[in-house]
Structure formats: C-alpha cells, structure tokens
C-alpha cells in the first residue's frame, strides 16, 4: 500500500496536465485589475468630455443672450452636472467681453469602482471661454 501511494505521488508530481489552468488562475487578478483600470480611466475621460460640453453650452447660452448673469451660468452648469458629478464646484466670470467658466470635478465622482486610489485624490478642472455677442 505504501508503495502504491509513493508511486502515484511521484507520477502526479511529474505530470504537467493542468498547469495552464493554474497559471491562468494566478494571472486572473492581474487581468481583472487591468480591465477595471481601463474602465475607470474611460469613465473619467467620458465625464470630462461631458462636463466640457455642458460648460460650452452654458457659455454659449450667455453669449447669445438666453442667460443674463454669471450666476445663471453657474446654476445651469451645476444643474446639468448634478447627475454626472454631484460634488463639482463651478465658477463663471465675465471679463472684457468674454465669459470664462470653470468646473472642478473630483475624479472619484466619475469612476465606477473607486478601486484605484490614484483616481480618488485626483481633481479634474474643465473650463471654456466664449465671446459675449449681445
């Protein structure tokens, strides 16, 4: 009986069947982490693009006369950013015939997982400037 177990154990140690499965299980967390990083980075870039579009639209509305004051621009931007980035801070200034609006957005508002701490402490600043035409 002892010989049987030692014989089977030595054959088992020499076999390489299943080594790919073991390696893939070991690499799986690395691949998943990379996928999560790519997804979070994509969400951040998408959110930055959306914020830029919202700021441009609000500036354009003031530029053509649909909005009248800086505060209306800030309120419009905050209202439209509320679903995307609830912790965003917004400012708008009219100076020398131009409207300049800036939104500072915590990247943690834009990520899906908050798994990577680099995105937790990052703040995105998105701004746009338009001439006031009226």
N, C-alpha and C positions, 0 to 999 in steps of 0.2 A: 504494500500500500504506500509506504514511504517512497519507494522507487517510482511509483506511478505519479505521485504529486510532483516530485522533483523533475521528472521527465516532461510532464505537461507544463510546468512552470518555465523550464528552460526554452521549450518551443514557443511558449507565449511571449517571452521576452525577446526572442529573435524575430518574431513576425512584425511586419510594418503595416499591416492592414489597419485602416482607421486613423493613421497618423494625420492625414489631411483633415479629417473631421476634428481632431483635437486642435490642430493649428488654427483652423477656422474659428473654433470656439474661443481660442485665445485672442485672435485678431478682431473678433466681432465688436468688442467695446471701442476699439480704435476707429473702426469704420462708422459706428453709430455716432461717436463723438464728432467725427469729421462731418457727417451729414447734418447733425444738429448745428454745428458752427456755420456751415454753409447756409442753412435755413435761416438762422438768426441774422446773419450778415445780409441776406437777401431782404428780410423784413425791415431791417434798419434802412437800407438803401431805398426800398419802396416807400417807407414812411417819410424819408427825407424828400423824395420826389413829390409825394402828395402834399407835404407841407409847403414846398416851393410853389406848387400850382395854386394852392389856397391863398398864399401871400400875394402872388401875382394877380389873381382875380380880385382880391380886395383892393390892391393898389390901383388896378385898372378901373374899378368901380368909383374910387375917389377921383381918379384922373378925368373921367368923363362926366362927373357930376352926380352920379347915383348916390354917393355918400358925401357928406359935407365936412366932417371933422376927423381929426386923428383918433378920437375916442370911438367913433363909429367904425373906423377901420380895425382898431384893436378888438372891439366887441365882435365884429364879423369874423375875424381870424380865429379868435378864441372859440366862438360858437362852432365853427367848422372843424377846428382841431380837437374839439372835446371828445369825439368818439375815437380819434386816432391816438391822441396824446393828451390825456386829461391833466397832466402836470406841466404843460408847456407854459412858458412866460412869453408875453408878446409886448412889443413896443412899436410905436409909429411916430415919425417926426416929419413935419412939412417944413422944408427949408430951401430957400432960393428957387422956388418953383418946382421942387421935386418932392415926392413922398417916398420915404425910406421906412420900410417895415422889417422888423427882425423878430424871429421866434427862436427861443432856446428850448430844446426838447430833450429831456432825459432819454437816452437810448434804451433804458430799461422799459420805457413805455411802449417801445416799438418791437421788442423781441418777444418771441413766443415762449421760450423756456426759461430764461434767466439762468441758464446753466453755466455760462462763461462769465466770470467776474469782470472781464475787460469791458463788457457792454453795460454792466451795472453802474460803473462810475463815469461813463462817457456821456457828455452833453453835446448835442448837435446844435449848431447855430445856422439857421437858414434865413436868408434875407433877400430882399429885392428892392429896386429903386425904379420909379417911373416919373416921367414929367407930368405935372398937373396941367391939363389942357384947357380948363374952363376959365 
